[in-house]
Structure formats: structure tokens, C-alpha cells
Amino acid sequence: LAPPWPDALITSGRRSAALALEIRRLSGKAVKLVHLTDPRSCRWKFHLIVAMAHDGISGPNILNTRFALHRLTRAGL
């Protein structure tokens, strides 16, 4: 892991959450972190967490969704 660092990093899954936190640390906290699903730890270190409402987490950096993120549209249905 080495610079140049991205402005933002979007991850999903616990393993990638740990990697994202390491990238943020190495970048001097310059990288904004967005995580899809509940990382289950260090939630406060992410700028935004997008998690399904049934995960039962909340906070100023948590965006709860009713359904999983997907590309399906009304027209596609």
C-alpha cells in the first residue's frame, strides 16, 4: 500500500473494512471512507456506513437502507 492515495474509498465486507482503515491511517487520514454493510467494529472511523435497517445500527455516520443496494429499476421489473 503506497501513495498516491484516492480521495475516497468505498468498501464492503469486514476484511476490506480493515484494509480501508489501514489505508486511511497510512494516508494521514486524508482518505474519506465509505463502507457498505456493517463493518462490526470501528464504526466511528468511517465517514459513512450504508447498512440495511435490519442490521440495527444507527449514528451520525450511518445511512440505513430498507433493501440491499442493487441496479434493479422499476422498468427492469
Secondary structure, DSSP 4 states (H G I P E B T S, - for coil): --SSPPSEEEEESHHHHHHHHHHHHHTTS-SEEEEES--SS-GGGSSEEEEEGGG---STTEEEESS------TTT-
